[in-house]
Amino acid sequence: MKQLFEKYKTLLTDEEGLKAIEAEMSRQKEDAYETFHTQKTVISEMAAAIRKTRNVLLLGMGASHFVNQIFAFQIRKMGIEAHAIPASEFLYDPIPVDRKVVILTSQSGESVETIKCLPSLTGNTVYSVTLTPDSTITKQTRSIICAGGGEKAYAGTRSVTLTLATFAFAAEQLGQIKFEKIERAIEFEQTDLAAMEKAVWTLFSKHSIIATGRSLFAPLSQLFALGCEELGTKPVLCNETGMFRHGPMEILDSDTALVVFRQEGELGELCTSFESAQKQSGCALIVLDSSGLDPLKNAITIPCPTGLDINTVLGMMTTFQSLMVAYACGKNPRTGLPRYGSKVTVSE
């Protein structure tokens, strides 16, 4: 995706933020493998605890929460009771944690709401996934420490990929995925630059962007929307597809880009309903397509690894990250340099 960034960085007035993002993304593959090799024992231990209790609560904020949701969907396929809720929600409206494995995710290990949850978890089996070895969460939980140290760039790329890879490795320990398939996902590189270019320019040109997906691909679409908002500084609506079809579809028009994350199987088949929605509304349709099915008519289709599980999502990471970063370069001349926020949120 370096070609894509080289082209669109010419739109920036300050390249420092983009350079930091590029540096993080360039390390994702190497750090994913390193995480597996150095943290395999703790990942196996966490998987064993999940298998034993069959009841999991995942807590995190921002992108961490959406990755938690992906893993919750994945292990629910084994009949495990798994719920991912924002740490802020648990903090002020807690749910019972007895006989649950609790997993905290925070790339910095210092997210204020997640830390504040710790006193309520005393006596529980608490694991965490973080990138920061000396953080508060690392010191107070049984921690899986992803390789490469803390992420420095604004908006999550490497941190999201490594957290997701960690959960994919846990799914492998639970017998859901073969390690060889995880390797293929990590190694996947998007080669359809023509489709990527067309999608970027379509996103540039439209007034409104909507992202949507189902099952594991619903939080994936949330990650895309979040990244576009953080980096592009423009609002992006995101609804789970079923919810989107219950009313919000009325906002579609010729000045809207609808970004669909499409998986294999029945839910991928259901996406064909967007063909008529596009025809009626005149909206632009962009599909990050892991379905293995015929492309949707009149859609910009970006092919991704075929599947419907957490491993498929892992294989899509660099594609969706590259799309959101390139889009942001056209909307925000200081992409990657925050105006109001900070990398680590330490106050509520």
CORWO-V829374 format. One record per pair of residues at least 24 apart in sequence whose ideal C-beta (glycine too) atoms are under 6 Angstrom apart, sorted by the first residue. I is the first residue (numbers start at 0). GAP is how many residues later the second one is. D is the distance in Angstrom with one decimal. If there is no record, write none. Layout:
i: <I | I>
gap: <GAP | GAP>
d: <D | D>
This chain:
i: <0 | 3 | 3 | 7 | 7 | 10 | 10 | 11 | 11 | 12 | 13 | 16 | 16 | 16 | 17 | 17 | 19 | 19 | 19 | 20 | 20 | 20 | 20 | 23 | 23 | 23 | 23 | 24 | 26 | 26 | 27 | 27 | 28 | 30 | 30 | 30 | 31 | 31 | 33 | 34 | 34 | 34 | 35 | 38 | 41 | 42 | 42 | 42 | 43 | 45 | 45 | 46 | 46 | 46 | 48 | 48 | 49 | 52 | 53 | 54 | 54 | 54 | 55 | 55 | 56 | 56 | 56 | 57 | 57 | 58 | 58 | 58 | 58 | 59 | 59 | 60 | 60 | 60 | 62 | 62 | 62 | 63 | 63 | 65 | 65 | 65 | 66 | 66 | 67 | 68 | 69 | 69 | 69 | 69 | 70 | 72 | 72 | 73 | 73 | 86 | 86 | 86 | 87 | 89 | 90 | 90 | 96 | 100 | 101 | 102 | 103 | 103 | 104 | 104 | 105 | 105 | 106 | 106 | 106 | 107 | 107 | 108 | 108 | 108 | 108 | 109 | 109 | 109 | 110 | 111 | 111 | 128 | 128 | 130 | 153 | 153 | 153 | 154 | 154 | 154 | 156 | 160 | 163 | 167 | 167 | 167 | 170 | 176 | 180 | 181 | 184 | 184 | 184 | 187 | 187 | 189 | 191 | 194 | 194 | 197 | 198 | 198 | 199 | 199 | 201 | 201 | 202 | 202 | 203 | 205 | 205 | 205 | 206 | 207 | 208 | 208 | 209 | 209 | 210 | 210 | 211 | 211 | 211 | 211 | 212 | 213 | 213 | 214 | 215 | 216 | 216 | 219 | 219 | 220 | 223 | 223 | 226 | 227 | 227 | 230 | 230 | 231 | 231 | 231 | 231 | 232 | 233 | 251 | 251 | 252 | 253 | 255 | 256 | 257 | 257 | 258 | 259 | 260 | 261 | 261 | 261 | 262 | 262 | 263 | 263 | 263 | 263 | 263 | 264 | 267>
gap: <321 | 318 | 322 | 318 | 321 | 318 | 319 | 317 | 321 | 320 | 320 | 318 | 319 | 320 | 317 | 318 | 132 | 133 | 316 | 132 | 136 | 304 | 315 | 127 | 129 | 133 | 134 | 132 | 121 | 131 | 130 | 133 | 157 | 116 | 117 | 131 | 133 | 154 | 113 | 111 | 112 | 127 | 133 | 105 | 102 | 101 | 126 | 127 | 129 | 81 | 124 | 123 | 126 | 127 | 52 | 76 | 51 | 48 | 26 | 26 | 44 | 45 | 26 | 45 | 26 | 43 | 45 | 26 | 45 | 28 | 31 | 45 | 58 | 27 | 45 | 26 | 50 | 52 | 93 | 97 | 160 | 41 | 42 | 153 | 156 | 157 | 96 | 97 | 37 | 150 | 146 | 149 | 240 | 243 | 96 | 142 | 143 | 97 | 236 | 26 | 27 | 30 | 25 | 27 | 25 | 26 | 27 | 24 | 24 | 24 | 24 | 33 | 24 | 58 | 24 | 31 | 24 | 44 | 52 | 24 | 236 | 26 | 27 | 28 | 29 | 25 | 26 | 234 | 234 | 234 | 236 | 34 | 37 | 28 | 182 | 184 | 189 | 72 | 75 | 76 | 164 | 156 | 150 | 142 | 143 | 146 | 139 | 134 | 130 | 129 | 126 | 129 | 130 | 117 | 127 | 129 | 111 | 105 | 107 | 102 | 87 | 101 | 126 | 127 | 55 | 82 | 54 | 124 | 126 | 49 | 50 | 51 | 48 | 48 | 27 | 48 | 27 | 48 | 27 | 48 | 27 | 29 | 32 | 48 | 48 | 27 | 53 | 52 | 97 | 44 | 46 | 41 | 93 | 40 | 96 | 100 | 97 | 96 | 99 | 97 | 104 | 95 | 96 | 99 | 100 | 99 | 97 | 29 | 31 | 28 | 28 | 27 | 27 | 25 | 27 | 27 | 27 | 27 | 25 | 27 | 29 | 27 | 45 | 27 | 28 | 42 | 43 | 44 | 43 | 25>
d: <3.9 | 5.7 | 5.0 | 4.8 | 3.9 | 5.0 | 5.6 | 6.0 | 5.3 | 4.2 | 4.9 | 5.3 | 2.1 | 4.1 | 5.5 | 5.3 | 5.9 | 3.8 | 5.9 | 4.5 | 5.9 | 6.0 | 5.2 | 5.7 | 4.7 | 5.1 | 4.0 | 5.0 | 5.6 | 5.9 | 5.1 | 4.6 | 5.6 | 4.2 | 4.1 | 5.7 | 4.2 | 5.2 | 3.6 | 4.7 | 4.6 | 5.8 | 5.4 | 4.9 | 5.0 | 5.9 | 5.1 | 5.4 | 5.1 | 4.8 | 6.0 | 4.8 | 3.6 | 5.1 | 4.9 | 5.6 | 5.5 | 5.1 | 4.9 | 4.8 | 5.9 | 4.8 | 4.3 | 5.0 | 5.7 | 4.9 | 5.0 | 4.1 | 4.8 | 4.4 | 5.5 | 5.2 | 5.7 | 5.9 | 3.9 | 5.3 | 4.9 | 5.5 | 4.1 | 5.0 | 5.9 | 4.0 | 5.7 | 4.1 | 4.7 | 4.9 | 4.8 | 5.3 | 5.7 | 3.8 | 5.1 | 5.1 | 5.8 | 5.8 | 4.0 | 5.7 | 4.5 | 5.5 | 4.3 | 4.2 | 4.3 | 5.2 | 4.3 | 5.7 | 5.4 | 5.6 | 5.4 | 5.1 | 4.7 | 4.9 | 4.3 | 5.7 | 4.7 | 5.7 | 5.5 | 5.6 | 4.7 | 5.4 | 3.6 | 5.4 | 4.3 | 2.4 | 5.9 | 4.0 | 5.1 | 5.4 | 5.8 | 5.3 | 5.9 | 5.2 | 5.8 | 5.2 | 5.2 | 5.6 | 5.3 | 5.0 | 5.7 | 5.5 | 4.2 | 5.1 | 5.1 | 4.8 | 5.4 | 5.1 | 5.6 | 5.2 | 5.6 | 5.1 | 5.3 | 5.8 | 5.0 | 4.3 | 3.6 | 5.4 | 4.5 | 4.4 | 5.9 | 5.9 | 4.7 | 5.1 | 4.8 | 5.0 | 4.6 | 5.7 | 5.5 | 4.8 | 5.4 | 4.4 | 4.3 | 5.6 | 5.9 | 4.1 | 4.3 | 4.6 | 4.7 | 4.9 | 4.7 | 5.1 | 4.5 | 4.5 | 5.6 | 4.7 | 5.0 | 5.8 | 3.6 | 4.7 | 4.6 | 5.9 | 5.7 | 4.1 | 5.2 | 5.2 | 5.3 | 4.8 | 5.2 | 5.7 | 4.2 | 4.8 | 6.0 | 3.5 | 5.2 | 5.9 | 3.9 | 4.0 | 5.3 | 4.7 | 5.3 | 3.7 | 4.5 | 5.7 | 3.7 | 4.3 | 4.5 | 5.1 | 5.4 | 4.7 | 4.8 | 5.2 | 5.4 | 4.9 | 4.7 | 5.2 | 4.1 | 5.3 | 5.5 | 5.6 | 5.4 | 4.5 | 5.3 | 5.5>
